[in-house]
Structures are given as structure tokens and as C-alpha cells.
Amino acid sequence: MVILGIESSCDDTSAAVIRDGLLLSNVIASQDVHAEYGGVVPELASRAHQQNILPVVDTAIKRAGLTPADLSAIAFTRGPGLLGSLLVGTSFAKGMSLGLRIPIIDVNHLHGHVLSHFIRREEGDEIPTFPYLCLLVSGGNSQIILVRNYNDMKILGRTIDDAAGEAFDKCAKVMGLPYPGGPHIDRLAAEGDPKRFKFAKPHIPGLDYSFSGLKTSFLYTLRDNIKADPDFVEKNKADLAASLQATIIAILMDKLDKAVRETGVATVAIGGGVSANSGVRDVVAEYCRRRGLKAFIPPRLFTTDNAAMVAIAGYFKYLDKDFCPYDKAPYARVEV
């Protein structure tokens, strides 16, 4: 069973090939054009996908040592994401499917992140056992998900405003850091004092998240101190980054701990772009070690948008013969 995965939900064009659950190739073409604008420009993203998708897919199949005739099905990200970008991947998958006379499989982008821990690069790679909790943290989503099976997931908590990734990027932007800001915050945090500055933490009932108050508190701290010292940010970048990162992690872990206690699960996984953050990875791993839980921390390659996670999600749907009709259109927003 050979699945070609195609990912085009935002600004990365990616294609991957999985055979019987084992990853054979994973190719990603990133777009540098957005850096000067401080964020992804949807129209530029879709145009870049049009240029990249054919060579990326061709490279992925060749690196797998296969030909298009060897494919059993094509899995593609149908949403959520930027509609123009999704339309490129969706249209390409449909056209290739018709030409090869093989089925297509639509994949929820968030499901891909949750199931990224099932990507095996070698025989014998360890994968989670059900049920497990997944802390999904990215630029647009912060959720705690109870994963009872690959096709049975329940959201226990979600952000009611900004996501963790947005908090990183927006605060980084006002500090004058390049886009995307999250990796720069992570780098600076390693050099700073996480206890130097205190930022507001939300008091939201249940397992839902909120990061807008933290963002506002961060902005007020900068505003008040810059009045007294125009060079405040430059002099304190490392401490600001470390304190910001520590606060975000504390917010994430408070709800995750509650979810673990309420569900009694023995396995915790993280996924999404923010799961590449060094602080998040270290704290989750240490938390699981202290609690006697099994932790699944994805390789950084599989934290950002990639087609390997789309292919593995498509692989599971293929087992159920859960194929996608050709009249299905991409969608911008959806719950996991």
C-alpha cells in the first residue's frame, strides 16, 4: 500500500510517500517571500504553491524509488488553512488521481499533527498506544485532544482567543524580531532569566486556553519601560524572551496537567509548530518523567507543516476505504 501525501495549507509545499506505514520520502519547499511582510501573504503563498507543487511531488516519488504507477492513493490536506493554498493542493491531487485512476483521501490538517507520532522511518519505531492525550500547539491552534483511536478524537480544551504560536509571534514582532518570531524567542530564551519579568496568566475555567491577556500584559510591560528607556527592549531581549516563553509554557502545562488527572491516561504527546520549541519539549518530557507517563515528542521535522503527517493520516483512512468524492471543496476552518 503506497500513499502519496500532499500538504499545501499555508506557506510550505510538501509531498511525502509512505509504504505500508513506513516513510520513504518527505520533501518540503519553503517560501521566503513572506519574511519581509512580517507574516504569510495568502496570494503570494498560493502562487508559490503553483510553482512548487509539481517538482516537489516529482522529487518525493523519485526519492522513494517509485513511479506514479506504484501509488495506491493520494492523500491531501483539505483544510483548515488558506483557501488559495489549499485549492492548489486539492486540485493537483484530484487531477493526478483522475490520471492514474486511483482514489483520493482528504485529510484534516490538525489530524495530521495529532497522528504525526505514527510516522515510522524505520521498522520497529515506537508509536503511541490508545488512548493518549495530545497537546496540539501551533500558530493557529492550541488544543488538548483525547485520542481514543486514529479516527476517534475528542477536544477537551481549546483556546478561546489567541493560540500559543500567535502569542510567540506577535510578541516577537513588537520586539523587532524577524518573522516567524517563535524560533527567535526560543533562541533568546536560552540566554535569559525566565524569572526577570512577570506577565499575566489567565484564569479560565475547565481546560480551555487564553493567551490574549498575556499578550496585552507583555505589550504594557514594553510600553511602560520604553517611556523611561527607549533602548529597554534591546537591552533586555533575552530576559523578555525567557520570561515570555516560561509564562506560555506554564499556561500550557497547567491545563495539560488537569487533563491528565481527569482522564487518567498513561501517554502524553505534543504536536504542531510550537512543539518544536525547546522549552516546551523539555518541560513536557520532564513532566511525564516525574508522573511516570510515556511521552511522545515528535522530531522537529514533523512539527511544522509536512506531507508525511498527511500521508500517515491518509494511510489510516485508506485502511477503512474512506475515500474522498471529487466534488469536495477545501475549507478554511474546522474543528479537529
C-alpha positions as CSV (number, residue, x, y, z in Angstrom):
1,M,0.0,0.0,0.0
2,V,1.7,3.2,-1.2
3,I,0.3,6.6,-0.2
4,L,1.4,9.9,-1.7
5,G,0.7,12.8,0.8
6,I,0.4,16.4,-0.4
7,E,0.4,19.4,2.1
8,S,-0.3,23.0,1.0
9,S,-2.3,24.5,3.8
10,C,-0.1,27.6,4.4
11,D,3.3,28.6,3.1
12,D,5.1,25.2,2.8
13,T,4.6,22.9,-0.3
14,S,5.3,19.4,0.8
15,A,4.9,15.9,-0.6
16,A,5.7,12.5,1.0
17,V,5.5,8.9,0.2
18,I,4.6,6.2,2.7
19,R,4.5,2.4,2.0
20,D,2.7,0.2,4.5
21,G,3.1,2.9,7.2
22,L,6.9,3.4,6.6
23,L,8.1,6.8,5.4
24,L,10.1,6.6,2.1
25,S,10.4,10.3,1.4
26,N,9.4,13.7,2.7
27,V,10.1,16.8,0.6
28,I,9.4,20.4,1.7
29,A,9.7,23.6,-0.3
30,S,9.5,26.7,2.0
31,Q,8.6,30.2,0.9
32,D,11.0,33.0,1.9
33,V,8.9,35.7,0.3
34,H,6.8,36.3,3.3
35,A,9.6,37.3,5.7
36,E,9.7,41.0,4.6
37,Y,6.0,41.4,5.3
38,G,6.1,40.0,8.8
39,G,3.6,37.2,8.1
40,V,2.2,35.0,5.4
41,V,0.6,36.8,2.4
42,P,-2.1,34.4,1.1
43,E,-2.0,35.5,-2.6
44,L,1.8,35.1,-2.7
45,A,1.6,31.7,-0.9
46,S,-0.9,30.3,-3.4
47,R,1.2,31.5,-6.4
48,A,4.4,29.9,-4.9
49,H,2.4,26.6,-4.4
50,Q,1.6,26.6,-8.1
51,Q,5.3,26.9,-8.9
52,N,6.5,24.3,-6.4
53,I,3.9,21.5,-6.3
54,L,4.9,19.7,-9.5
55,P,8.7,19.5,-8.8
56,V,8.1,18.7,-5.1
57,V,5.7,15.8,-5.9
58,D,8.0,14.5,-8.6
59,T,11.0,14.6,-6.2
60,A,9.2,12.9,-3.4
61,I,8.2,10.0,-5.7
62,K,11.7,9.6,-7.2
63,R,13.4,9.8,-3.8
64,A,11.1,6.9,-2.7
65,G,12.4,4.9,-5.6
66,L,9.0,4.6,-7.1
67,T,7.0,5.8,-10.1
68,P,3.5,7.3,-10.2
69,A,2.2,3.9,-11.3
70,D,3.1,2.4,-7.9
71,L,0.8,4.7,-6.0
72,S,-2.3,3.2,-4.3
73,A,-3.9,6.5,-3.3
74,I,-3.2,10.3,-2.9
75,A,-3.9,11.9,0.4
76,F,-4.1,15.7,0.5
77,T,-4.8,18.4,3.1
78,R,-8.3,19.6,2.5
79,G,-8.3,22.0,5.5
80,P,-8.1,24.0,7.6
81,G,-5.8,26.6,6.1
82,L,-5.5,29.3,3.5
83,L,-8.1,28.6,0.8
84,G,-6.0,29.7,-2.1
85,S,-3.1,27.5,-0.9
86,L,-5.4,24.5,-0.2
87,L,-7.0,24.9,-3.6
88,V,-3.7,24.3,-5.3
89,G,-3.0,21.0,-3.4
90,T,-6.6,19.8,-3.7
91,S,-6.8,20.5,-7.5
92,F,-3.4,18.8,-8.1
93,A,-4.4,15.7,-6.1
94,K,-7.7,15.4,-8.0
95,G,-6.1,15.8,-11.4
96,M,-3.3,13.3,-10.6
97,S,-5.9,10.9,-9.2
98,L,-8.0,11.0,-12.3
99,G,-4.9,10.5,-14.5
100,L,-3.7,7.5,-12.5
101,R,-7.2,6.1,-11.8
102,I,-6.5,5.8,-8.0
103,P,-8.6,7.2,-5.1
104,I,-8.0,10.4,-3.2
105,I,-8.2,10.8,0.6
106,D,-8.9,14.1,2.2
107,V,-7.1,14.8,5.5
108,N,-7.8,17.3,8.3
109,H,-4.5,19.2,8.8
110,L,-4.9,19.1,12.6
111,H,-5.5,15.3,12.5
112,G,-2.2,15.1,10.7
113,H,-0.4,16.8,13.5
114,V,-2.1,14.6,16.1
115,L,-1.1,11.4,14.1
116,S,2.4,12.5,13.3
117,H,3.7,10.2,16.0
118,F,2.7,7.2,13.9
119,I,5.2,8.1,11.2
120,R,7.8,5.4,11.1
121,R,11.1,6.0,9.4
122,E,12.4,2.5,10.4
123,E,10.8,-0.8,11.2
124,G,10.4,-1.1,15.0
125,D,10.0,2.7,15.6
126,E,7.8,3.1,18.7
127,I,4.3,4.6,18.3
128,P,1.7,5.6,20.8
129,T,-1.0,3.3,22.2
130,F,-4.5,4.4,22.5
131,P,-5.9,6.3,24.3
132,Y,-3.5,9.2,24.7
133,L,-3.6,12.9,25.3
134,C,-2.2,15.2,22.6
135,L,-1.3,18.8,23.3
136,L,-1.7,20.4,19.9
137,V,0.1,23.8,19.8
138,S,0.6,25.8,16.7
139,G,0.3,29.3,15.2
140,G,-3.5,29.0,14.9
141,N,-4.5,26.3,17.4
142,S,-4.0,25.4,21.0
143,Q,-6.0,22.3,22.0
144,I,-5.9,19.4,24.3
145,I,-7.2,16.3,22.5
146,L,-8.1,12.9,23.8
147,V,-7.1,10.5,21.1
148,R,-9.1,7.3,21.5
149,N,-8.3,6.0,18.0
150,Y,-6.9,7.4,14.8
151,N,-10.5,8.2,13.8
152,D,-11.9,9.0,17.2
153,M,-10.7,12.2,18.8
154,K,-12.3,14.5,21.3
155,I,-11.3,18.1,22.1
156,L,-11.1,18.5,25.8
157,G,-9.9,22.1,25.7
158,R,-9.2,24.8,23.2
159,T,-8.1,28.4,23.0
160,I,-10.9,31.0,23.3
161,D,-8.8,33.7,21.6
162,D,-5.1,33.7,20.5
163,A,-3.2,30.4,20.2
164,A,0.2,29.9,21.8
165,G,2.0,30.3,18.5
166,E,0.3,33.6,17.9
167,A,1.4,34.8,21.3
168,F,5.0,34.0,20.5
169,D,4.9,35.6,17.0
170,K,3.0,38.7,18.0
171,C,5.2,39.4,21.0
172,A,8.3,38.7,18.9
173,K,7.1,41.2,16.3
174,V,6.8,44.1,18.8
175,M,10.3,43.2,20.0
176,G,11.5,43.8,16.4
177,L,12.4,40.1,15.8
178,P,12.1,38.6,12.3
179,Y,9.2,36.5,11.2
180,P,8.4,33.9,12.2
181,G,9.2,35.0,15.7
182,G,8.8,31.8,17.7
183,P,12.2,30.3,16.8
184,H,13.9,33.6,17.7
185,I,12.2,33.7,21.1
186,D,13.3,30.1,21.7
187,R,16.9,31.0,20.8
188,L,17.0,34.2,23.0
189,A,15.2,32.4,25.9
190,A,18.2,30.1,26.3
191,E,20.3,33.1,27.3
192,G,17.9,34.9,29.5
193,D,16.4,34.9,33.0
194,P,12.8,33.4,32.9
195,K,12.0,35.0,36.3
196,R,13.0,38.5,35.4
197,F,9.6,39.7,34.2
198,K,6.1,38.7,35.4
199,F,3.3,38.6,32.9
200,A,-0.4,38.0,33.4
201,K,-1.7,34.4,33.4
202,P,-5.4,33.7,32.6
203,H,-7.9,32.2,35.0
204,I,-10.2,30.3,32.5
205,P,-12.3,27.5,33.9
206,G,-12.1,24.0,32.7
207,L,-9.4,23.0,30.1
208,D,-9.7,26.0,27.7
209,Y,-6.8,28.3,27.0
210,S,-6.4,32.0,26.6
211,F,-3.3,33.9,25.6
212,S,-4.7,37.4,24.8
213,G,-4.2,38.6,28.3
214,L,-0.6,37.5,28.3
215,K,0.0,39.3,25.0
216,T,-1.6,42.5,26.4
217,S,0.5,42.3,29.6
218,F,3.6,41.9,27.5
219,L,2.8,44.9,25.4
220,Y,2.1,47.1,28.5
221,T,5.4,46.0,30.0
222,L,7.2,47.2,26.9
223,R,5.3,50.4,26.7
224,D,5.8,51.4,30.3
225,N,9.5,50.6,30.3
226,I,10.3,52.2,26.9
227,K,9.0,55.5,28.2
228,A,11.8,55.5,30.7
229,D,14.4,53.9,28.5
230,P,14.0,53.9,24.7
231,D,16.6,51.1,24.5
232,F,14.8,48.9,27.0
233,V,13.9,46.1,24.5
234,E,17.3,45.9,23.0
235,K,19.0,45.7,26.5
236,N,16.5,43.1,27.8
237,K,15.7,40.9,24.8
238,A,17.0,37.7,26.3
239,D,15.2,38.2,29.6
240,L,12.0,39.2,27.9
241,A,12.1,36.2,25.7
242,A,12.8,33.8,28.6
243,S,10.1,35.3,30.7
244,L,7.6,35.2,27.9
245,Q,8.4,31.6,27.0
246,A,8.2,30.5,30.6
247,T,4.8,32.0,31.1
248,I,3.4,30.4,27.9
249,I,4.7,27.1,28.9
250,A,3.3,27.4,32.4
251,I,-0.2,28.2,30.9
252,L,0.1,25.2,28.6
253,M,1.2,22.8,31.3
254,D,-1.4,23.9,33.9
255,K,-4.2,22.7,31.6
256,L,-2.4,19.7,30.4
257,D,-1.8,18.5,34.0
258,K,-5.5,18.9,34.7
259,A,-6.4,16.9,31.6
260,V,-4.0,14.1,32.7
261,R,-5.6,14.0,36.1
262,E,-9.1,14.0,34.8
263,T,-8.6,11.3,32.1
264,G,-6.1,9.1,33.8
265,V,-4.2,8.5,30.6
266,A,-0.7,7.0,30.7
267,T,0.6,8.6,27.5
268,V,1.1,12.2,26.5
269,A,2.1,13.5,23.1
270,I,2.7,17.0,21.7
271,G,2.3,18.2,18.1
272,G,2.2,21.3,16.0
273,G,4.7,24.1,15.2
274,V,5.1,25.2,18.8
275,S,6.1,21.6,19.8
276,A,9.5,22.5,18.1
277,N,10.1,24.9,21.0
278,S,13.0,23.7,23.2
279,G,11.4,24.8,26.4
280,V,8.0,23.1,25.6
281,R,9.8,19.9,24.6
282,D,11.9,19.8,27.8
283,V,9.1,20.7,30.2
284,V,6.7,18.1,28.7
285,A,9.4,15.4,28.8
286,E,10.3,16.2,32.4
287,Y,6.6,16.4,33.5
288,C,6.0,12.9,32.0
289,R,9.1,11.5,33.6
290,R,8.0,12.8,37.1
291,R,4.5,11.5,36.6
292,G,5.5,8.1,35.2
293,L,3.9,8.8,31.9
294,K,5.0,7.8,28.4
295,A,6.0,10.9,26.4
296,F,6.0,11.3,22.6
297,I,7.9,14.3,21.5
298,P,8.0,14.5,17.6
299,P,11.2,15.0,15.6
300,R,11.4,18.7,14.7
301,L,11.0,17.8,11.1
302,F,7.4,16.6,11.8
303,T,6.4,19.5,14.0
304,T,6.0,22.0,11.2
305,D,3.7,21.6,8.2
306,N,4.8,18.5,6.3
307,A,3.3,15.9,4.0
308,A,4.5,12.9,6.0
309,M,1.8,13.5,8.6
310,V,-0.8,13.9,5.8
311,A,0.3,10.6,4.3
312,I,0.1,8.7,7.6
313,A,-3.4,10.1,8.3
314,G,-4.3,9.1,4.7
315,Y,-2.9,5.6,5.3
316,F,-5.2,5.0,8.2
317,K,-8.2,6.3,6.2
318,Y,-7.2,4.0,3.3
319,L,-7.5,1.0,5.7
320,D,-11.1,2.0,6.2
321,K,-11.6,2.7,2.4
322,D,-12.6,6.2,3.5
323,F,-12.1,7.9,0.2
324,C,-13.0,11.5,-0.9
325,P,-15.5,12.3,-3.6
326,Y,-14.3,14.7,-6.3
327,D,-16.9,17.3,-5.5
328,K,-15.5,18.1,-2.1
329,A,-14.0,21.6,-1.8
330,P,-11.3,22.8,0.6
331,Y,-12.3,24.6,3.8
332,A,-10.6,27.3,5.8
333,R,-11.8,26.4,9.3
334,V,-13.0,23.3,11.1
335,E,-12.8,21.7,14.5
336,V,-10.4,18.8,14.9
